[in-house]
């Protein structure tokens, strides 16, 4: 699978995620895929288990992709994931094997204000 095909698959994945299309959202994963959430110490094994973990999550979710970068078998997506109107800033690192995601790691961060020591030096964005 070439880079353009993977990029298109990632765009379909995030669009399906935003639409809560749980079937299409998980087309990108291998059956034996692994998903890690380092901040909570969770590891989820298997495409169907990953799918179920997202299906049973009760919050209303929205995904706004900021950028996707990568090449070959390693791709990074940066997006804002809004749960019930509260944004989290997320980085998803996906490792592909044979055209499908074999391993994904997601890191979550919440918005915070600039430290007073540098507030006069920064430009506020987003």
DRENVOPA-494584 format. One record per atom (N, C-alpha, C, CB): residue number from 0; x, y, z; residue in one letter. Coordinates in nm, 4 decimals. Each point is the difference from the previous one (the first is absolute). Glycine has a CB too. Layout:
DRENVOPA-494584
(NUM; (X; Y; Z); "a"),
...
This chain:
DRENVOPA-494584
(0; (0.0854; -0.1169; 0.0000); "x"),
(0; (-0.0854; 0.1169; 0.0000); "x"),
(0; (0.0906; 0.1240; 0.0000); "x"),
(0; (-0.1881; -0.1247; 0.1234); "x"),
(1; (0.1649; 0.2163; -0.2167); "x"),
(1; (0.0842; 0.1188; -0.0072); "x"),
(1; (-0.0497; 0.1085; 0.0966); "x"),
(1; (0.0529; -0.0544; -0.2406); "x"),
(2; (0.0269; 0.1596; 0.2559); "x"),
(2; (-0.0308; 0.1053; 0.0968); "x"),
(2; (-0.1333; 0.0677; -0.0282); "x"),
(2; (0.2434; 0.0357; 0.0288); "x"),
(3; (-0.2762; -0.0131; -0.1548); "x"),
(3; (-0.1277; 0.0663; -0.0329); "x"),
(3; (-0.1184; -0.0864; 0.0418); "x"),
(3; (0.1103; 0.1171; -0.1931); "x"),
(4; (-0.0985; -0.2475; 0.1756); "x"),
(4; (-0.1079; -0.0907; 0.0386); "x"),
(4; (-0.0153; -0.0034; 0.1519); "x"),
(4; (0.0419; -0.1384; -0.2061); "x"),
(5; (0.0700; 0.1390; 0.2785); "x"),
(5; (-0.0073; 0.0014; 0.1464); "x"),
(5; (-0.0594; 0.1316; 0.0486); "x"),
(5; (0.1992; -0.1534; 0.0134); "x"),
(6; (-0.1565; 0.2650; -0.0711); "x"),
(6; (-0.0557; 0.1294; 0.0374); "x"),
(6; (-0.1516; 0.0018; -0.0231); "x"),
(6; (0.2197; 0.1112; -0.0569); "x"),
(7; (-0.2649; -0.1636; -0.0550); "x"),
(7; (-0.1437; -0.0053; -0.0284); "x"),
(7; (-0.0722; -0.0892; 0.1018); "x"),
(7; (0.0475; 0.0373; -0.2455); "x"),
(8; (0.0134; -0.1494; 0.2827); "x"),
(8; (-0.0594; -0.0894; 0.0999); "x"),
(8; (-0.0095; 0.0701; 0.1357); "x"),
(8; (0.0924; -0.2002; -0.1232); "x"),
(9; (0.0117; 0.2766; 0.1587); "x"),
(9; (-0.0042; 0.0746; 0.1263); "x"),
(9; (-0.1094; 0.1063; -0.0026); "x"),
(9; (0.2455; -0.0409; 0.0307); "x"),
(10; (-0.2600; 0.1092; -0.1409); "x"),
(10; (-0.1057; 0.1008; -0.0093); "x"),
(10; (-0.1375; -0.0647; 0.0126); "x"),
(10; (0.1480; 0.1417; -0.1452); "x"),
(11; (-0.1684; -0.2580; 0.0816); "x"),
(11; (-0.1270; -0.0730; 0.0145); "x"),
(11; (-0.0217; -0.0417; 0.1455); "x"),
(11; (0.0198; -0.0830; -0.2376); "x"),
(12; (0.0882; 0.0382; 0.3026); "x"),
(12; (-0.0079; -0.0424; 0.1400); "x"),
(12; (-0.0465; 0.1136; 0.0899); "x"),
(12; (0.1820; -0.1654; -0.0423); "x"),
(13; (-0.1184; 0.2820; 0.0307); "x"),
(13; (-0.0364; 0.1116; 0.0877); "x"),
(13; (-0.1371; 0.0555; -0.0345); "x"),
(13; (0.2414; 0.0553; 0.0256); "x"),
(14; (-0.2786; -0.0560; -0.1534); "x"),
(14; (-0.1361; 0.0421; -0.0381); "x"),
(14; (-0.1034; -0.0944; 0.0602); "x"),
(14; (0.0882; 0.0986; -0.2145); "x"),
(15; (-0.0619; -0.2287; 0.2088); "x"),
(15; (-0.0921; -0.0989; 0.0580); "x"),
(15; (-0.0042; 0.0147; 0.1523); "x"),
(15; (0.0468; -0.1592; -0.1914); "x"),
(16; (0.0678; 0.1885; 0.2522); "x"),
(16; (0.0034; 0.0221; 0.1447); "x"),
(16; (-0.0902; 0.1170; 0.0380); "x"),
(16; (0.2347; -0.0910; 0.0098); "x"),
(17; (-0.2254; 0.1995; -0.0856); "x"),
(17; (-0.0807; 0.1187; 0.0273); "x"),
(17; (-0.1481; -0.0275; -0.0205); "x"),
(17; (0.1922; 0.1430; -0.0683); "x"),
(18; (-0.2248; -0.2309; -0.0249); "x"),
(18; (-0.1396; -0.0329; -0.0309); "x"),
(18; (-0.0552; -0.1105; 0.0900); "x"),
(18; (0.0429; 0.0685; -0.2354); "x"),
(19; (0.0390; -0.1190; 0.3281); "x"),
(19; (-0.0388; -0.1132; 0.0846); "x"),
(19; (-0.0403; -0.1216; -0.0825); "x"),
(19; (-0.0743; 0.1616; 0.1743); "x"),
(20; (0.1423; -0.1808; -0.2864); "x"),
(20; (-0.0195; -0.1181; -0.0842); "x"),
(20; (0.1009; -0.1050; 0.0470); "x"),
(20; (-0.0826; 0.1388; -0.2016); "x"),
(21; (0.0442; -0.2158; 0.3025); "x"),
(21; (0.0933; -0.0899; 0.0673); "x"),
(21; (0.0512; -0.1122; -0.0892); "x"),
(21; (-0.1167; 0.0532; 0.2099); "x"),
(22; (0.0406; -0.0903; -0.3099); "x"),
(22; (0.0476; -0.1045; -0.0917); "x"),
(22; (0.1080; 0.0547; -0.0924); "x"),
(22; (-0.2249; -0.1115; 0.0094); "x"),
(23; (0.1953; 0.2224; -0.0791); "x"),
(23; (0.0969; 0.0589; -0.0925); "x"),
(23; (0.1239; 0.0514; 0.0737); "x"),
(23; (-0.1888; 0.0627; -0.1525); "x"),
(24; (0.1697; -0.0125; 0.2734); "x"),
(24; (0.1113; 0.0532; 0.0797); "x"),
(24; (0.1075; -0.1064; 0.0226); "x"),
(24; (-0.1588; 0.1589; 0.1127); "x"),
(25; (0.1193; -0.2837; -0.1035); "x"),
(25; (0.0942; -0.1059; 0.0367); "x"),
(25; (0.0465; -0.0842; -0.1182); "x"),
(25; (-0.1091; -0.0052; 0.2205); "x"),
(26; (0.0706; 0.0431; -0.3412); "x"),
(26; (0.0492; -0.0682; -0.1207); "x"),
(26; (0.1511; 0.0104; -0.0147); "x"),
(26; (-0.2181; 0.0473; -0.1090); "x"),
(27; (0.2777; 0.0521; 0.1709); "x"),
(27; (0.1422; 0.0289; -0.0155); "x"),
(27; (0.0895; -0.0941; 0.0816); "x"),
(27; (-0.0622; 0.2372; -0.0415); "x"),
(28; (0.0026; -0.3116; 0.1357); "x"),
(28; (0.0792; -0.0820; 0.0931); "x"),
(28; (0.0123; -0.1451; -0.0449); "x"),
(28; (-0.0742; 0.1496; 0.1832); "x"),
(29; (0.1897; -0.2083; -0.1558); "x"),
(29; (0.0194; -0.1446; -0.0150); "x"),
(29; (-0.0840; -0.0701; 0.1074); "x"),
(29; (0.2371; 0.0308; -0.0952); "x"),
(30; (-0.2703; -0.1546; 0.0723); "x"),
(30; (-0.0757; -0.0765; 0.0999); "x"),
(30; (0.0764; -0.0104; 0.1316); "x"),
(30; (-0.1080; -0.1300; -0.1847); "x"),
(31; (0.2414; 0.1260; 0.1782); "x"),
(31; (0.0825; -0.0138; 0.1204); "x"),
(31; (0.0611; 0.1329; 0.0460); "x"),
(31; (0.0496; -0.2334; -0.0712); "x"),
(32; (-0.1119; 0.3440; 0.0332); "x"),
(32; (0.0520; 0.1325; 0.0359); "x"),
(32; (0.0049; 0.0181; 0.1516); "x"),
(32; (-0.0914; 0.0922; -0.2150); "x"),
(33; (0.1815; -0.0032; 0.2563); "x"),
(33; (0.0156; 0.0359; 0.1407); "x"),
(33; (-0.0137; 0.1513; 0.0114); "x"),
(33; (0.1517; -0.2006; 0.0458); "x"),
(34; (-0.2286; 0.2446; 0.0550); "x"),
(34; (-0.0182; 0.1424; 0.0278); "x"),
(34; (0.0479; 0.0276; 0.1417); "x"),
(34; (-0.1972; 0.0156; -0.1599); "x"),
(35; (0.2882; 0.0810; 0.1747); "x"),
(35; (0.0520; 0.0378; 0.1307); "x"),
(35; (-0.0423; 0.1413; 0.0361); "x"),
(35; (0.1943; -0.1530; -0.0334); "x"),
(36; (-0.2344; 0.1694; 0.1603); "x"),
(36; (-0.0246; 0.1302; 0.0612); "x"),
(36; (0.0998; 0.0122; 0.1161); "x"),
(36; (-0.2514; 0.0030; -0.0666); "x"),
(37; (0.3725; 0.0498; 0.0426); "x"),
(37; (0.1025; 0.0034; 0.1048); "x"),
(37; (-0.0407; 0.0743; 0.1265); "x"),
(37; (0.1638; -0.0121; -0.1806); "x"),
(38; (-0.2430; 0.1180; 0.1671); "x"),
(38; (-0.0339; 0.0805; 0.1159); "x"),
(38; (-0.0870; -0.0744; 0.1009); "x"),
(38; (0.0172; 0.1992; -0.1452); "x"),
(39; (-0.0981; -0.2939; 0.0969); "x"),
(39; (-0.0852; -0.0781; 0.0914); "x"),
(39; (0.0535; -0.1419; 0.0204); "x"),
(39; (-0.1972; 0.1357; -0.0742); "x"),
(40; (0.3048; -0.1687; 0.0019); "x"),
(40; (0.0588; -0.1326; 0.0146); "x"),
(40; (-0.0825; -0.1102; -0.0643); "x"),
(40; (0.1015; 0.0794; 0.2089); "x"),
(41; (-0.1840; -0.0449; -0.3090); "x"),
(41; (-0.0862; -0.0986; -0.0647); "x"),
(41; (0.0621; -0.0522; -0.1291); "x"),
(41; (-0.1992; 0.1127; 0.1002); "x"),
(42; (0.1784; -0.2396; -0.1248); "x"),
(42; (0.0330; -0.0626; -0.1283); "x"),
(42; (-0.1223; -0.0806; -0.0416); "x"),
(42; (0.2522; -0.0107; 0.0512); "x"),
(43; (-0.2956; 0.0330; -0.1741); "x"),
(43; (-0.1169; -0.0710; -0.0531); "x"),
(43; (0.0468; -0.0807; -0.1197); "x"),
(43; (-0.1630; 0.1800; 0.0800); "x"),
(44; (0.1336; -0.3085; -0.0787); "x"),
(44; (0.0459; -0.0904; -0.1054); "x"),
(44; (-0.1158; -0.0466; -0.0869); "x"),
(44; (0.1873; -0.0740; 0.1476); "x"),
(45; (-0.1673; 0.0852; -0.2779); "x"),
(45; (-0.0966; -0.0517; -0.0965); "x"),
(45; (-0.0933; 0.1059; -0.0537); "x"),
(45; (0.0131; -0.2149; 0.1157); "x"),
(46; (-0.0350; 0.2088; -0.2469); "x"),
(46; (-0.0843; 0.0984; -0.0689); "x"),
(46; (-0.1383; 0.0096; 0.0624); "x"),
(46; (0.1255; -0.0450; -0.2098); "x"),
(47; (-0.1900; -0.0672; 0.2323); "x"),
(47; (-0.1367; 0.0004; 0.0546); "x"),
(47; (-0.0040; 0.0533; 0.1430); "x"),
(47; (-0.0547; -0.1945; -0.1468); "x"),
(48; (0.1558; 0.1662; 0.2259); "x"),
(48; (0.0045; 0.0505; 0.1370); "x"),
(48; (0.0231; 0.1507; -0.0001); "x"),
(48; (0.0873; -0.2219; 0.0808); "x"),
(49; (-0.0015; 0.2704; -0.1688); "x"),
(49; (0.0196; 0.1446; -0.0149); "x"),
(49; (-0.1320; 0.0656; -0.0384); "x"),
(49; (0.2412; -0.0348; -0.0680); "x"),
(50; (-0.3093; -0.0245; -0.0293); "x"),
(50; (-0.1282; 0.0529; -0.0457); "x"),
(50; (-0.1018; 0.0027; 0.1145); "x"),
(50; (0.0481; -0.0867; -0.2317); "x"),
(51; (-0.0587; -0.0219; 0.3061); "x"),
(51; (-0.0957; -0.0052; 0.1105); "x"),
(51; (0.0332; 0.1029; 0.1073); "x"),
(51; (-0.0360; -0.2427; -0.0462); "x"),
(52; (0.1657; 0.2619; 0.0754); "x"),
(52; (0.0384; 0.0971; 0.1029); "x"),
(52; (-0.0448; 0.1408; -0.0377); "x"),
(52; (0.1967; -0.1432; 0.0596); "x"),
(53; (-0.1994; 0.1717; -0.1865); "x"),
(53; (-0.0444; 0.1327; -0.0456); "x"),
(53; (-0.1521; 0.0078; -0.0068); "x"),
(53; (0.2121; 0.0246; -0.1311); "x"),
(54; (-0.2755; -0.1351; 0.0957); "x"),
(54; (-0.1462; -0.0030; -0.0107); "x"),
(54; (-0.0657; 0.0207; 0.1364); "x"),
(54; (0.0195; -0.1540; -0.1975); "x"),
(55; (0.0370; 0.0945; 0.3026); "x"),
(55; (-0.0619; 0.0085; 0.1330); "x"),
(55; (0.0329; 0.1309; 0.0712); "x"),
(55; (0.0122; -0.2480; 0.0147); "x"),
(56; (0.0772; 0.3283; -0.0696); "x"),
(56; (0.0347; 0.1293; 0.0591); "x"),
(56; (-0.1215; 0.0908; -0.0121); "x"),
(56; (0.2474; -0.0270; -0.0578); "x"),
(57; (-0.3039; 0.0760; 0.1705); "x"),
(57; (-0.1307; 0.0669; -0.0051); "x"),
(57; (0.0004; 0.1453; -0.0467); "x"),
(57; (-0.0610; -0.1503; 0.1799); "x"),
(58; (0.1753; 0.2167; -0.1838); "x"),
(58; (0.0025; 0.1419; -0.0329); "x"),
(58; (-0.0259; 0.0247; -0.1476); "x"),
(58; (0.1586; 0.0354; 0.1870); "x"),
(59; (-0.2172; 0.0812; -0.2157); "x"),
(59; (-0.0132; 0.0448; -0.1385); "x"),
(59; (0.1369; 0.0500; -0.0440); "x"),
(59; (-0.2473; 0.0623; 0.0287); "x"),
(60; (0.2973; -0.1175; -0.1395); "x"),
(60; (0.1363; 0.0311; -0.0456); "x"),
(60; (-0.0020; 0.0711; -0.1339); "x"),
(60; (0.0859; -0.1989; 0.1237); "x"),
(61; (0.0084; 0.2897; -0.1397); "x"),
(61; (0.0247; 0.0662; -0.1282); "x"),
(61; (0.1501; 0.0021; -0.0221); "x"),
(61; (-0.2104; 0.1434; 0.0188); "x"),
(62; (0.2522; -0.1606; -0.1455); "x"),
(62; (0.1412; -0.0024; -0.0371); "x"),
(62; (0.0261; 0.1105; -0.1004); "x"),
(62; (0.0148; -0.2485; 0.0424); "x"),
(63; (0.0873; 0.3294; -0.0168); "x"),
(63; (0.0417; 0.1045; -0.0935); "x"),
(63; (0.1499; -0.0194; -0.0249); "x"),
(63; (-0.1816; 0.1649; 0.0813); "x"),
(64; (0.2133; -0.2214; -0.1963); "x"),
(64; (0.1400; -0.0275; -0.0334); "x"),
(64; (0.0704; 0.1300; -0.0327); "x"),
(64; (-0.0594; -0.2289; -0.0859); "x"),
(65; (0.1739; 0.2481; 0.1492); "x"),
(65; (0.0824; 0.1184; -0.0263); "x"),
(65; (0.1042; -0.0304; -0.1065); "x"),
(65; (-0.0357; 0.0788; 0.2356); "x"),
(66; (0.0963; -0.1982; -0.2292); "x"),
(66; (0.0955; -0.0402; -0.1036); "x"),
(66; (0.0301; -0.1481; 0.0116); "x"),
(66; (0.1001; 0.2301; -0.0014); "x"),
(67; (-0.0582; -0.2841; -0.1106); "x"),
(67; (0.0455; -0.1386; -0.0096); "x"),
(67; (0.1347; 0.0041; -0.0710); "x"),
(67; (-0.2392; -0.0963; -0.0060); "x"),
(68; (0.3403; 0.0370; 0.0683); "x"),
(68; (0.1324; -0.0055; -0.0618); "x"),
(68; (0.0537; -0.1419; 0.0127); "x"),
(68; (0.0439; 0.2447; 0.0531); "x"),
(69; (0.0378; -0.2814; -0.1492); "x"),
(69; (0.0616; -0.1316; 0.0082); "x"),
(69; (0.0472; -0.0474; -0.1343); "x"),
(69; (-0.1430; -0.0521; 0.1924); "x"),
(70; (0.1846; -0.0719; -0.1933); "x"),
(70; (0.0465; -0.0648; -0.1209); "x"),
(70; (0.0304; -0.1454; 0.0305); "x"),
(70; (0.0934; 0.2169; -0.0877); "x"),
(71; (-0.1027; -0.2977; -0.0144); "x"),
(71; (0.0275; -0.1418; 0.0203); "x"),
(71; (-0.0955; -0.0592; 0.1005); "x"),
(71; (0.2388; 0.0382; -0.0548); "x"),
(72; (-0.1848; -0.1016; 0.1574); "x"),
(72; (-0.0825; -0.0694; 0.0993); "x"),
(72; (-0.0234; 0.0791; 0.1280); "x"),
(72; (0.0867; -0.2092; -0.0934); "x"),
(73; (-0.0463; 0.3373; 0.0978); "x"),
(73; (-0.0152; 0.0786; 0.1221); "x"),
(73; (-0.0715; 0.1315; -0.0301); "x"),
(73; (0.2089; -0.1045; 0.0945); "x"),
(74; (-0.3237; 0.1265; -0.0275); "x"),
(74; (-0.0823; 0.1177; -0.0242); "x"),
(74; (-0.0445; 0.0601; 0.1325); "x"),
(74; (-0.0777; -0.0955; -0.2197); "x"),
(75; (0.0710; 0.2292; 0.2220); "x"),
(75; (-0.0416; 0.0725; 0.1190); "x"),
(75; (-0.1166; 0.0909; -0.0371); "x"),
(75; (0.2348; -0.0089; 0.0974); "x"),
(76; (-0.3406; -0.0002; -0.0187); "x"),
(76; (-0.1151; 0.0895; -0.0162); "x"),
(76; (-0.0108; 0.0855; 0.1249); "x"),
(76; (-0.1220; -0.1657; -0.1499); "x"),
(77; (0.1010; 0.2943; 0.1276); "x"),
(77; (-0.0226; 0.0940; 0.1095); "x"),
(77; (-0.1424; 0.0505; -0.0152); "x"),
(77; (0.2471; 0.0684; 0.0143); "x"),
(78; (-0.3254; -0.0775; 0.0934); "x"),
(78; (-0.1389; 0.0419; -0.0109); "x"),
(78; (-0.0534; 0.0479; 0.1342); "x"),
(78; (-0.0324; -0.1620; -0.1874); "x"),
(79; (-0.0819; 0.2300; 0.1797); "x"),
(79; (-0.0723; 0.0396; 0.1200); "x"),
(79; (-0.1169; -0.0955; 0.0128); "x"),
(79; (0.0694; 0.2460; -0.0189); "x"),
(80; (-0.0752; -0.3143; 0.1309); "x"),
(80; (-0.1092; -0.0929; 0.0306); "x"),
(80; (-0.0848; 0.0668; 0.1064); "x"),
(80; (0.1382; -0.2082; -0.0582); "x"),
(81; (-0.2625; 0.2345; 0.0244); "x"),
(81; (-0.0896; 0.0677; 0.0930); "x"),
(81; (-0.0977; -0.1014; 0.0570); "x"),
(81; (0.0223; 0.2179; -0.1264); "x"),
(82; (-0.0173; -0.2344; 0.2572); "x"),
(82; (-0.0932; -0.0860; 0.0726); "x"),
(82; (-0.1028; 0.0891; 0.0681); "x"),
(82; (0.1772; -0.1797; 0.0362); "x"),
(83; (-0.3031; 0.1660; -0.0737); "x"),
(83; (-0.1071; 0.0795; 0.0614); "x"),
(83; (0.0353; 0.1481; 0.0066); "x"),
(83; (-0.0652; -0.1997; 0.1336); "x"),
(84; (0.1256; 0.2517; -0.2395); "x"),
(84; (0.0318; 0.1415; -0.0097); "x"),
(84; (0.1319; 0.0421; 0.0626); "x"),
(84; (-0.2392; 0.0345; -0.0009); "x"),
(85; (0.3126; -0.1269; 0.0621); "x"),
(85; (0.1275; 0.0324; 0.0647); "x"),
(85; (0.1135; -0.0535; -0.0877); "x"),
(85; (-0.1062; -0.0071; 0.2330); "x"),
(86; (0.1939; 0.0976; -0.2840); "x"),
(86; (0.1048; -0.0452; -0.0913); "x"),
(86; (0.1194; -0.0634; 0.0710); "x"),
(86; (-0.0719; 0.1791; -0.1540); "x"),
(87; (0.1258; -0.2820; 0.0892); "x"),
(87; (0.1296; -0.0580; 0.0364); "x"),
(87; (0.0852; 0.0045; -0.1254); "x"),
(87; (-0.0991; -0.1526; 0.1818); "x"),
(88; (0.2272; 0.1745; -0.1634); "x"),
(88; (0.0926; 0.0069; -0.1119); "x"),
(88; (0.0708; -0.1341; -0.0059); "x"),
(88; (0.0312; 0.2535; 0.0208); "x"),
(89; (-0.0389; -0.3175; -0.1375); "x"),
(89; (0.0414; -0.1401; -0.0105); "x"),
(89; (0.1029; -0.0173; -0.1104); "x"),
(89; (-0.2241; -0.0732; 0.0843); "x"),
(90; (0.3205; -0.0134; -0.0565); "x"),
(90; (0.0943; -0.0468; -0.1007); "x"),
(90; (-0.0170; -0.1501; -0.0096); "x"),
(90; (0.1652; 0.1894; 0.0448); "x"),
(91; (-0.1872; -0.2366; -0.1656); "x"),
(91; (-0.0135; -0.1424; -0.0271); "x"),
(91; (0.1171; -0.0428; -0.0875); "x"),
(91; (-0.2540; 0.0104; 0.0188); "x"),
(92; (0.3286; -0.1084; 0.0287); "x"),
(92; (0.1122; -0.0551; -0.0763); "x"),
(92; (-0.0424; -0.1378; -0.0481); "x"),
(92; (0.1748; 0.1307; 0.1345); "x"),
(93; (-0.1794; -0.1486; -0.2655); "x"),
(93; (-0.0435; -0.1274; -0.0578); "x"),
(93; (0.1140; -0.0646; -0.0765); "x"),
(93; (-0.2352; 0.0850; -0.0160); "x"),
(94; (0.2564; -0.2119; 0.0447); "x"),
(94; (0.0995; -0.0805; -0.0682); "x"),
(94; (-0.0736; -0.1005; -0.0886); "x"),
(94; (0.1683; 0.0285; 0.1905); "x"),
(95; (-0.1405; -0.0242; -0.3181); "x"),
(95; (-0.0673; -0.0851; -0.0974); "x"),
(95; (0.0828; -0.1244; -0.0317); "x"),
(95; (-0.1109; 0.2027; -0.0962); "x"),
(96; (0.0407; -0.3097; 0.0664); "x"),
(96; (0.0622; -0.1221; -0.0518); "x"),
(96; (-0.0957; -0.0565; -0.1039); "x"),
(96; (0.1260; -0.0489; 0.2192); "x"),
(97; (-0.0745; 0.0279; -0.3383); "x"),
(97; (-0.0796; -0.0541; -0.1110); "x"),
(97; (-0.1249; 0.0842; -0.0262); "x"),
(97; (0.0845; -0.2291; 0.0558); "x"),
(98; (-0.0690; 0.3620; -0.0435); "x"),
(98; (-0.1069; 0.0924; -0.0364); "x"),
(98; (-0.1042; 0.0267; 0.1063); "x"),
(98; (0.0370; -0.0768; -0.2239); "x"),
(99; (-0.0234; 0.0172; 0.3430); "x"),
(99; (-0.0960; 0.0210; 0.1079); "x"),
(99; (0.0744; 0.0346; 0.1289); "x"),
(99; (-0.1633; -0.1603; -0.1087); "x"),
(100; (0.0923; 0.2239; 0.2016); "x"),
(100; (0.0609; 0.0393; 0.1264); "x"),
(100; (0.0238; -0.1233; 0.0863); "x"),
(100; (-0.1127; 0.2254; -0.0119); "x"),
(101; (0.2393; -0.2442; 0.0489); "x"),
(101; (0.0375; -0.1095; 0.0897); "x"),
(101; (0.0093; 0.0494; 0.1436); "x"),
(101; (0.1245; -0.1118; -0.1869); "x"),
(102; (-0.0837; 0.2386; 0.2038); "x"),
(102; (0.0164; 0.0552; 0.1344); "x"),
(102; (-0.0306; 0.1487; -0.0031); "x"),
(102; (0.1741; -0.1739; 0.0571); "x"),
(103; (-0.2526; 0.2185; 0.0392); "x"),
(103; (-0.0307; 0.1420; 0.0145); "x"),
(103; (0.0238; 0.0399; 0.1451); "x"),
(103; (-0.1707; -0.0088; -0.1885); "x"),
(104; (0.2296; 0.1253; 0.2071); "x"),
(104; (0.0161; 0.0589; 0.1316); "x"),
(104; (-0.0629; 0.1386; -0.0042); "x"),
(104; (0.2138; -0.1322; 0.0466); "x"),
(105; (-0.2997; 0.1612; 0.0513); "x"),
(105; (-0.0639; 0.1312; 0.0064); "x"),
(105; (0.0386; 0.0703; 0.1294); "x"),
(105; (-0.1920; -0.0833; -0.1401); "x"),
(106; (0.2306; 0.2118; 0.1246); "x"),
(106; (0.0341; 0.0864; 0.1129); "x"),
(106; (-0.1012; 0.1137; 0.0048); "x"),
(106; (0.2476; -0.0585; -0.0169); "x"),
(107; (-0.2985; 0.0890; 0.1372); "x"),
(107; (-0.1020; 0.1012; 0.0200); "x"),
(107; (0.0542; 0.1123; 0.0875); "x"),
(107; (-0.1799; -0.1738; -0.0247); "x"),
(108; (0.1431; 0.2966; -0.0091); "x"),
(108; (0.0372; 0.1148; 0.0822); "x"),
(108; (-0.1156; 0.0976; 0.0060); "x"),
(108; (0.2420; -0.0285; -0.0610); "x"),
(109; (-0.2556; 0.0929; 0.1750); "x"),
(109; (-0.1045; 0.1003; 0.0166); "x"),
(109; (0.0587; 0.1393; -0.0195); "x"),
(109; (-0.1249; -0.1516; 0.1588); "x"),
(110; (0.0404; 0.2430; -0.1978); "x"),
(110; (0.0404; 0.1382; -0.0214); "x"),
(110; (0.0450; 0.0622; 0.1318); "x"),
(110; (-0.1604; 0.0193; -0.1937); "x"),
(111; (0.2607; 0.0668; 0.1875); "x"),
(111; (0.0440; 0.0749; 0.1175); "x"),
(111; (0.0471; 0.1374; -0.0437); "x"),
(111; (0.0656; -0.2126; 0.1194); "x"),
(112; (-0.0665; 0.3053; -0.0263); "x"),
(112; (0.0439; 0.1365; -0.0279); "x"),
(112; (0.1521; 0.0077; 0.0039); "x"),
(112; (-0.2138; 0.0913; 0.0973); "x"),
(113; (0.2724; 0.0040; -0.1714); "x"),
(113; (0.1442; 0.0180; 0.0064); "x"),
(113; (0.0434; 0.0353; 0.1426); "x"),
(113; (0.0014; 0.0741; -0.2411); "x"),
(114; (0.1159; -0.1177; 0.2774); "x"),
(114; (0.0557; 0.0364; 0.1299); "x"),
(114; (0.0204; 0.1513; 0.0042); "x"),
(114; (0.1140; -0.2265; 0.0225); "x"),
(115; (-0.1376; 0.2895; 0.0922); "x"),
(115; (0.0183; 0.1455; 0.0099); "x"),
(115; (0.1389; 0.0462; -0.0433); "x"),
(115; (-0.1642; -0.0012; 0.1852); "x"),
(116; (0.2645; -0.0821; -0.1644); "x"),
(116; (0.1372; 0.0398; -0.0344); "x"),
(116; (0.0210; 0.0176; -0.1498); "x"),
(116; (0.0768; -0.1201; 0.2020); "x"),
(117; (-0.1606; 0.0581; -0.2840); "x"),
(117; (0.0177; 0.0131; -0.1446); "x"),
(117; (-0.1224; 0.0578; -0.0708); "x"),
(117; (0.1554; -0.1921; 0.0116); "x"),
(118; (-0.2580; 0.2254; 0.0626); "x"),
(118; (-0.1250; 0.0471; -0.0603); "x"),
(118; (0.0222; 0.1202; -0.0925); "x"),
(118; (-0.1221; -0.0834; 0.2018); "x"),
(119; (0.2174; 0.1691; -0.1671); "x"),
(119; (0.0263; 0.1191; -0.0816); "x"),
(119; (0.0787; -0.0349; -0.1278); "x"),
(119; (-0.0009; 0.1392; 0.2105); "x"),
(120; (0.0482; -0.2607; -0.2235); "x"),
(120; (0.0820; -0.0405; -0.1151); "x"),
(120; (-0.0765; -0.0829; -0.1038); "x"),
(120; (0.1956; 0.0040; 0.1522); "x"),
(121; (-0.3157; -0.0433; -0.1186); "x"),
(121; (-0.0707; -0.0962; -0.0861); "x"),
(121; (-0.1096; 0.0654; -0.0825); "x"),
(121; (0.0496; -0.1763; 0.1666); "x"),
(122; (-0.0797; 0.1105; -0.2745); "x"),
(122; (-0.1148; 0.0352; -0.0825); "x"),
(122; (-0.1051; -0.1065; 0.0260); "x"),
(122; (0.1426; 0.1162; -0.1796); "x"),
(123; (-0.2629; -0.0774; 0.2148); "x"),
(123; (-0.1067; -0.0956; 0.0288); "x"),
(123; (-0.0609; -0.0468; -0.1333); "x"),
(123; (-0.0490; 0.1109; 0.2265); "x"),
(124; (0.0337; -0.2412; -0.2428); "x"),
(124; (-0.0599; -0.0577; -0.1198); "x"),
(124; (-0.1110; -0.0960; 0.0408); "x"),
(124; (0.2178; 0.0235; -0.1272); "x"),
(125; (-0.3071; -0.0486; 0.0335); "x"),
(125; (-0.1062; -0.0991; 0.0218); "x"),
(125; (-0.0855; 0.0362; 0.1148); "x"),
(125; (0.1422; -0.1722; -0.0927); "x"),
